[in-house]
Amino acid sequence: MPSEPRDGMLPSEYGNMRASTADRERAVDVLKAAFVEGRLTQEECEQRAGQAFRARTYAELAELTADLPAGRPGILIPQLPGVPPPRRPMNRLAVASLVIALMPVIPVLAVFTGLIAHGQIQERGERGAGVATAGILIGGFASLLFMFYALHR
């Protein structure tokens, strides 16, 4: 059974895990933010950043950021093997755009819904940008074909 974190520290099985370059860079970003906010002096920031780049484990990184609000060790805990990360939701308007594009109704509606979906995806951090793009492209192509057919009829 995994041990529970005590007093803001990492669980024992995480502390000894080797840190990656990305983990060290995240810790340095926390230190930079603390410096900008006035929580660390320039000298403290430089010293801790140097230690972060030399850190080999999560425990060493956690020690450097434990006294900073944005640097709680939970930020540095890795994704557990075998446990999938939480999935972002799929944008429903993106799916609607593709479905409308594949239907023989108003294909230009697929373009509009796809464009709106792209805005929502950026704003909300949802998945579905490719689906929205497919809806825009298929709907736009179908609209052009429809207009070409209507003009030459």
Sequence and secondary structure as in RCSB ss.txt:
>XXXX:A:sequence
MPSEPRDGMLPSEYGNMRASTADRERAVDVLKAAFVEGRLTQEECEQRAGQAFRARTYAELAELTADLPAGRPGI
LIPQLPGVPPPRRPMNRLAVASLVIALMPVIPVLAVFTGLIAHGQIQERGERGAGVATAGILIGGFASLLFMFYA
LHR
>XXXX:A:secstr
      TT   HHHHTSB  HHHHHHHHHHHHHHHHTTSS HHHHHHHHHHHHH  BHHHHHHHHTTSGGG GGG
G    TT       B HHHHHHHHHHHSSS THHHHHHHHHHHHHHHHHT B HHHHHHHHHHHHHHHHHHHHHH
HT 
